[in-house]
Amino acid sequence: MLQKIIGLKTNEKHLDMMALILRLVVASLMLTHGFPKLSKLLAGGEIHFANPLGLGPVVSLYLVVFAEFFCSVAIALGVGTRLATLPLMFTMSVAAFITHASDPIGRKELALLYLIIYVTLFILGSRKFSIDYWLLKKKQAI
């Protein structure tokens, strides 16, 4: 028992389950940021939003909504997980290193934590409990 706890071997089933848990948790948490922004976008009217890259507040909001809402849904489902992490990694990098560049670490740590999770998911992929896996398995059967 102790060997399993401190051992260096990785169980593939555990990796599959951890990837699922990580995807669902990070997507759910990010949706709490993305959904209000999507609602703001759909409400219409004048848009006031940060413009850290100089693209304009409207374009910035569209890009952030795409990343935080739509890419989070894709990650939760395991659809194009690695591809979906790219806009989120970019968004979190902008938040941490541009928007909050001069802020203390406490203001940028959430963006940095999300960034590390998205990098991990990019490396790990969606694994077995995902639509990606199901589609790839079906495609290989044809």
PyRosetta script that sets phi, psi and omega in degrees:
from pyrosetta import init, pose_from_sequence

init()
pose = pose_from_sequence("MLQKIIGLKTNEKHLDMMALILRLVVASLMLTHGFPKLSKLLAGGEIHFANPLGLGPVVSLYLVVFAEFFCSVAIALGVGTRLATLPLMFTMSVAAFITHASDPIGRKELALLYLIIYVTLFILGSRKFSIDYWLLKKKQAI")
pose.set_psi(1, -46.6)
pose.set_omega(1, 179.0)
pose.set_phi(2, -62.5)
pose.set_psi(2, -35.5)
pose.set_omega(2, 178.7)
pose.set_phi(3, -61.4)
pose.set_psi(3, -38.4)
pose.set_omega(3, 178.2)
pose.set_phi(4, -67.5)
pose.set_psi(4, -36.0)
pose.set_omega(4, -177.4)
pose.set_phi(5, -72.3)
pose.set_psi(5, -44.6)
pose.set_omega(5, -176.3)
pose.set_phi(6, -102.2)
pose.set_psi(6, -0.8)
pose.set_omega(6, -177.9)
pose.set_phi(7, -65.7)
pose.set_psi(7, 162.5)
pose.set_omega(7, -177.3)
pose.set_phi(8, -98.0)
pose.set_psi(8, -8.4)
pose.set_omega(8, 179.3)
pose.set_phi(9, -74.2)
pose.set_psi(9, 144.9)
pose.set_omega(9, 178.0)
pose.set_phi(10, -108.9)
pose.set_psi(10, 128.2)
pose.set_omega(10, 178.4)
pose.set_phi(11, -85.3)
pose.set_psi(11, 123.3)
pose.set_omega(11, -178.4)
pose.set_phi(12, -59.4)
pose.set_psi(12, -37.4)
pose.set_omega(12, 179.0)
pose.set_phi(13, -64.3)
pose.set_psi(13, -38.2)
pose.set_omega(13, 178.3)
pose.set_phi(14, -67.2)
pose.set_psi(14, -39.5)
pose.set_omega(14, 177.2)
pose.set_phi(15, -62.2)
pose.set_psi(15, -42.0)
pose.set_omega(15, 178.2)
pose.set_phi(16, -60.7)
pose.set_psi(16, -45.2)
pose.set_omega(16, -179.0)
pose.set_phi(17, -68.5)
pose.set_psi(17, -40.8)
pose.set_omega(17, 179.4)
pose.set_phi(18, -65.9)
pose.set_psi(18, -37.5)
pose.set_omega(18, 177.3)
pose.set_phi(19, -62.9)
pose.set_psi(19, -42.6)
pose.set_omega(19, 178.1)
pose.set_phi(20, -62.1)
pose.set_psi(20, -49.3)
pose.set_omega(20, -179.2)
pose.set_phi(21, -60.8)
pose.set_psi(21, -46.0)
pose.set_omega(21, -179.8)
pose.set_phi(22, -61.6)
pose.set_psi(22, -44.6)
pose.set_omega(22, 179.3)
pose.set_phi(23, -60.9)
pose.set_psi(23, -47.5)
pose.set_omega(23, -176.7)
pose.set_phi(24, -67.1)
pose.set_psi(24, -41.7)
pose.set_omega(24, -178.4)
pose.set_phi(25, -68.2)
pose.set_psi(25, -50.0)
pose.set_omega(25, -176.6)
pose.set_phi(26, -66.6)
pose.set_psi(26, -36.0)
pose.set_omega(26, 178.3)
pose.set_phi(27, -66.5)
pose.set_psi(27, -43.9)
pose.set_omega(27, 179.0)
pose.set_phi(28, -61.7)
pose.set_psi(28, -43.6)
pose.set_omega(28, 179.8)
pose.set_phi(29, -67.0)
pose.set_psi(29, -41.4)
pose.set_omega(29, -179.6)
pose.set_phi(30, -69.2)
pose.set_psi(30, -31.9)
pose.set_omega(30, 177.6)
pose.set_phi(31, -62.2)
pose.set_psi(31, -25.8)
pose.set_omega(31, 176.2)
pose.set_phi(32, -68.9)
pose.set_psi(32, -19.1)
pose.set_omega(32, 174.7)
pose.set_phi(33, -93.0)
pose.set_psi(33, -39.6)
pose.set_omega(33, -174.8)
pose.set_phi(34, -76.2)
pose.set_psi(34, -37.4)
pose.set_omega(34, -177.0)
pose.set_phi(35, -63.4)
pose.set_psi(35, -44.8)
pose.set_omega(35, 176.9)
pose.set_phi(36, -61.1)
pose.set_psi(36, -34.2)
pose.set_omega(36, 178.2)
pose.set_phi(37, -70.4)
pose.set_psi(37, -38.2)
pose.set_omega(37, 175.3)
pose.set_phi(38, -63.3)
pose.set_psi(38, -42.7)
pose.set_omega(38, 177.9)
pose.set_phi(39, -61.1)
pose.set_psi(39, -40.9)
pose.set_omega(39, 177.7)
pose.set_phi(40, -61.5)
pose.set_psi(40, -41.1)
pose.set_omega(40, -179.8)
pose.set_phi(41, -66.6)
pose.set_psi(41, -43.0)
pose.set_omega(41, -177.9)
pose.set_phi(42, -74.0)
pose.set_psi(42, -23.0)
pose.set_omega(42, -178.8)
pose.set_phi(43, -68.4)
pose.set_psi(43, -21.6)
pose.set_omega(43, -179.3)
pose.set_phi(44, 77.3)
pose.set_psi(44, -166.3)
pose.set_omega(44, -178.3)
pose.set_phi(45, 81.5)
pose.set_psi(45, -174.2)
pose.set_omega(45, -178.7)
pose.set_phi(46, -72.6)
pose.set_psi(46, 134.5)
pose.set_omega(46, -177.3)
pose.set_phi(47, -100.5)
pose.set_psi(47, 122.5)
pose.set_omega(47, 173.6)
pose.set_phi(48, -112.7)
pose.set_psi(48, 113.2)
pose.set_omega(48, -177.7)
pose.set_phi(49, -151.2)
pose.set_psi(49, 156.4)
pose.set_omega(49, 178.9)
pose.set_phi(50, -59.4)
pose.set_psi(50, 150.1)
pose.set_omega(50, -178.3)
pose.set_phi(51, -134.3)
pose.set_psi(51, 60.9)
pose.set_omega(51, -172.0)
pose.set_phi(52, -67.9)
pose.set_psi(52, -23.1)
pose.set_omega(52, -177.8)
pose.set_phi(53, -103.6)
pose.set_psi(53, 0.5)
pose.set_omega(53, 178.9)
pose.set_phi(54, 75.8)
pose.set_psi(54, 22.0)
pose.set_omega(54, 179.6)
pose.set_phi(55, -89.4)
pose.set_psi(55, -9.8)
pose.set_omega(55, -175.6)
pose.set_phi(56, 102.7)
pose.set_psi(56, 149.5)
pose.set_omega(56, -177.7)
pose.set_phi(57, -64.3)
pose.set_psi(57, -34.2)
pose.set_omega(57, -178.4)
pose.set_phi(58, -68.4)
pose.set_psi(58, -49.3)
pose.set_omega(58, 179.3)
pose.set_phi(59, -62.7)
pose.set_psi(59, -42.4)
pose.set_omega(59, 179.4)
pose.set_phi(60, -59.5)
pose.set_psi(60, -43.7)
pose.set_omega(60, 179.9)
pose.set_phi(61, -65.3)
pose.set_psi(61, -43.7)
pose.set_omega(61, 177.3)
pose.set_phi(62, -57.7)
pose.set_psi(62, -44.9)
pose.set_omega(62, -179.2)
pose.set_phi(63, -64.8)
pose.set_psi(63, -41.7)
pose.set_omega(63, 179.6)
pose.set_phi(64, -68.0)
pose.set_psi(64, -39.9)
pose.set_omega(64, 177.3)
pose.set_phi(65, -63.0)
pose.set_psi(65, -43.7)
pose.set_omega(65, 177.5)
pose.set_phi(66, -56.9)
pose.set_psi(66, -47.9)
pose.set_omega(66, -178.0)
pose.set_phi(67, -68.5)
pose.set_psi(67, -57.5)
pose.set_omega(67, -171.1)
pose.set_phi(68, -71.5)
pose.set_psi(68, -29.9)
pose.set_omega(68, -179.4)
pose.set_phi(69, -98.8)
pose.set_psi(69, -63.2)
pose.set_omega(69, -172.2)
pose.set_phi(70, -69.4)
pose.set_psi(70, -40.7)
pose.set_omega(70, 177.8)
pose.set_phi(71, -69.0)
pose.set_psi(71, -31.9)
pose.set_omega(71, 176.3)
pose.set_phi(72, -65.9)
pose.set_psi(72, -40.0)
pose.set_omega(72, 176.6)
pose.set_phi(73, -62.7)
pose.set_psi(73, -43.2)
pose.set_omega(73, 178.8)
pose.set_phi(74, -61.5)
pose.set_psi(74, -41.7)
pose.set_omega(74, 179.5)
pose.set_phi(75, -65.1)
pose.set_psi(75, -43.4)
pose.set_omega(75, 179.2)
pose.set_phi(76, -58.9)
pose.set_psi(76, -40.9)
pose.set_omega(76, -179.2)
pose.set_phi(77, -80.3)
pose.set_psi(77, -17.9)
pose.set_omega(77, -175.9)
pose.set_phi(78, 76.1)
pose.set_psi(78, 40.6)
pose.set_omega(78, 178.9)
pose.set_phi(79, -111.5)
pose.set_psi(79, 113.0)
pose.set_omega(79, -179.5)
pose.set_phi(80, 58.2)
pose.set_psi(80, 41.9)
pose.set_omega(80, -172.9)
pose.set_phi(81, -54.3)
pose.set_psi(81, -50.2)
pose.set_omega(81, -178.4)
pose.set_phi(82, -62.5)
pose.set_psi(82, -42.0)
pose.set_omega(82, 178.7)
pose.set_phi(83, -65.3)
pose.set_psi(83, -39.9)
pose.set_omega(83, -178.7)
pose.set_phi(84, -68.6)
pose.set_psi(84, -24.3)
pose.set_omega(84, 178.9)
pose.set_phi(85, -73.4)
pose.set_psi(85, -23.9)
pose.set_omega(85, -175.2)
pose.set_phi(86, -61.9)
pose.set_psi(86, -50.9)
pose.set_omega(86, 177.1)
pose.set_phi(87, -62.4)
pose.set_psi(87, -33.3)
pose.set_omega(87, 179.4)
pose.set_phi(88, -71.2)
pose.set_psi(88, -38.6)
pose.set_omega(88, 175.6)
pose.set_phi(89, -63.3)
pose.set_psi(89, -41.9)
pose.set_omega(89, 178.4)
pose.set_phi(90, -63.2)
pose.set_psi(90, -46.8)
pose.set_omega(90, -179.6)
pose.set_phi(91, -60.7)
pose.set_psi(91, -44.3)
pose.set_omega(91, -179.9)
pose.set_phi(92, -69.5)
pose.set_psi(92, -32.8)
pose.set_omega(92, 176.0)
pose.set_phi(93, -66.1)
pose.set_psi(93, -43.4)
pose.set_omega(93, 177.5)
pose.set_phi(94, -62.5)
pose.set_psi(94, -44.4)
pose.set_omega(94, -179.9)
pose.set_phi(95, -60.7)
pose.set_psi(95, -46.0)
pose.set_omega(95, -175.8)
pose.set_phi(96, -75.7)
pose.set_psi(96, -44.2)
pose.set_omega(96, -168.7)
pose.set_phi(97, -101.2)
pose.set_psi(97, -12.0)
pose.set_omega(97, 177.7)
pose.set_phi(98, -117.8)
pose.set_psi(98, -61.0)
pose.set_omega(98, -177.2)
pose.set_phi(99, -60.5)
pose.set_psi(99, -44.9)
pose.set_omega(99, -177.5)
pose.set_phi(100, -108.5)
pose.set_psi(100, 24.4)
pose.set_omega(100, -175.7)
pose.set_phi(101, -55.7)
pose.set_psi(101, -43.4)
pose.set_omega(101, -176.5)
pose.set_phi(102, -92.0)
pose.set_psi(102, -0.4)
pose.set_omega(102, -179.9)
pose.set_phi(103, -79.9)
pose.set_psi(103, 159.8)
pose.set_omega(103, 174.8)
pose.set_phi(104, -67.5)
pose.set_psi(104, 162.6)
pose.set_omega(104, -175.6)
pose.set_phi(105, -55.3)
pose.set_psi(105, -32.0)
pose.set_omega(105, 179.8)
pose.set_phi(106, -60.8)
pose.set_psi(106, -27.9)
pose.set_omega(106, 179.0)
pose.set_phi(107, -83.3)
pose.set_psi(107, -23.1)
pose.set_omega(107, -176.9)
pose.set_phi(108, -107.4)
pose.set_psi(108, -5.7)
pose.set_omega(108, -174.5)
pose.set_phi(109, -64.9)
pose.set_psi(109, -34.4)
pose.set_omega(109, 179.5)
pose.set_phi(110, -64.0)
pose.set_psi(110, -45.0)
pose.set_omega(110, 177.6)
pose.set_phi(111, -62.2)
pose.set_psi(111, -38.5)
pose.set_omega(111, 179.1)
pose.set_phi(112, -67.6)
pose.set_psi(112, -39.7)
pose.set_omega(112, 177.2)
pose.set_phi(113, -63.9)
pose.set_psi(113, -45.3)
pose.set_omega(113, 175.6)
pose.set_phi(114, -59.4)
pose.set_psi(114, -43.4)
pose.set_omega(114, -179.4)
pose.set_phi(115, -58.1)
pose.set_psi(115, -45.7)
pose.set_omega(115, 179.6)
pose.set_phi(116, -63.6)
pose.set_psi(116, -39.4)
pose.set_omega(116, 178.5)
pose.set_phi(117, -65.2)
pose.set_psi(117, -42.4)
pose.set_omega(117, 179.5)
pose.set_phi(118, -67.8)
pose.set_psi(118, -35.9)
pose.set_omega(118, 174.9)
pose.set_phi(119, -63.4)
pose.set_psi(119, -42.5)
pose.set_omega(119, 177.8)
pose.set_phi(120, -61.0)
pose.set_psi(120, -45.3)
pose.set_omega(120, 178.8)
pose.set_phi(121, -66.3)
pose.set_psi(121, -34.1)
pose.set_omega(121, 176.7)
pose.set_phi(122, -62.0)
pose.set_psi(122, -43.1)
pose.set_omega(122, 180.0)
pose.set_phi(123, -72.2)
pose.set_psi(123, -44.6)
pose.set_omega(123, -175.6)
pose.set_phi(124, -73.7)
pose.set_psi(124, -37.5)
pose.set_omega(124, -174.4)
pose.set_phi(125, 78.3)
pose.set_psi(125, -177.9)
pose.set_omega(125, -176.0)
pose.set_phi(126, -81.8)
pose.set_psi(126, -23.1)
pose.set_omega(126, 178.3)
pose.set_phi(127, 64.3)
pose.set_psi(127, -155.8)
pose.set_omega(127, -165.7)
pose.set_phi(128, -70.3)
pose.set_psi(128, -39.1)
pose.set_omega(128, -175.2)
pose.set_phi(129, -90.8)
pose.set_psi(129, 71.0)
pose.set_omega(129, -176.9)
pose.set_phi(130, -155.8)
pose.set_psi(130, 162.7)
pose.set_omega(130, 174.6)
pose.set_phi(131, -69.0)
pose.set_psi(131, -35.9)
pose.set_omega(131, 176.3)
pose.set_phi(132, -54.2)
pose.set_psi(132, -48.1)
pose.set_omega(132, -178.5)
pose.set_phi(133, -63.1)
pose.set_psi(133, -44.8)
pose.set_omega(133, -178.3)
pose.set_phi(134, -62.4)
pose.set_psi(134, -45.2)
pose.set_omega(134, -179.6)
pose.set_phi(135, -66.7)
pose.set_psi(135, -41.9)
pose.set_omega(135, 179.2)
pose.set_phi(136, -65.1)
pose.set_psi(136, -41.0)
pose.set_omega(136, 178.7)
pose.set_phi(137, -63.9)
pose.set_psi(137, -42.2)
pose.set_omega(137, 177.6)
pose.set_phi(138, -64.5)
pose.set_psi(138, -41.5)
pose.set_omega(138, -179.0)
pose.set_phi(139, -64.6)
pose.set_psi(139, -38.6)
pose.set_omega(139, 179.7)
pose.set_phi(140, -70.5)
pose.set_psi(140, -24.7)
pose.set_omega(140, 179.3)
pose.set_phi(141, -75.8)
pose.set_psi(141, -20.2)
pose.set_omega(141, -177.2)
pose.set_phi(142, -78.3)
pose.dump_pdb("model.pdb")
